[in-house]
Amino acid sequence: MQELLKVKMAEVDIEVEETGKLIAIVDAEAGAAQIEKDAADVQAEEVGKVADAAAVTKAEANKELEAAIPAMNAAKEAVNCLQVGSI
């Protein structure tokens, strides 16, 4: 019985050591994953800023376009009123 207990204890010690190695590997991989997540978060923030700036630029361009359309339509009407003989 004592011999069986010694064998089992040796097996448990081996399992404890292997489990410790696996925990170390998982911890290392978790650290690497956290670094990648942090980098992705920074990049997402930068992309958000660029998207916000693009939205502002688009809004400004739309406003300028709305202001230019009446002038463009007036010019188009003026061109349509021209006759070949008056040129």
Rosetta blueprint (number, residue, H / E / L):
1 M L
2 Q H
3 E H
4 L H
5 L H
6 K H
7 V H
8 K H
9 M H
10 A H
11 E H
12 V H
13 D H
14 I H
15 E H
16 V H
17 E H
18 E H
19 T H
20 G H
21 K H
22 L H
23 I H
24 A H
25 I H
26 V H
27 D H
28 A H
29 E H
30 A H
31 G H
32 A H
33 A H
34 Q H
35 I H
36 E H
37 K H
38 D H
39 A H
40 A H
41 D H
42 V H
43 Q H
44 A H
45 E H
46 E H
47 V H
48 G H
49 K H
50 V H
51 A H
52 D H
53 A H
54 A H
55 A H
56 V H
57 T H
58 K H
59 A H
60 E H
61 A H
62 N H
63 K H
64 E H
65 L H
66 E H
67 A H
68 A H
69 I H
70 P H
71 A H
72 M H
73 N H
74 A H
75 A H
76 K H
77 E H
78 A H
79 V H
80 N H
81 C H
82 L L
83 Q L
84 V H
85 G H
86 S H
87 I L
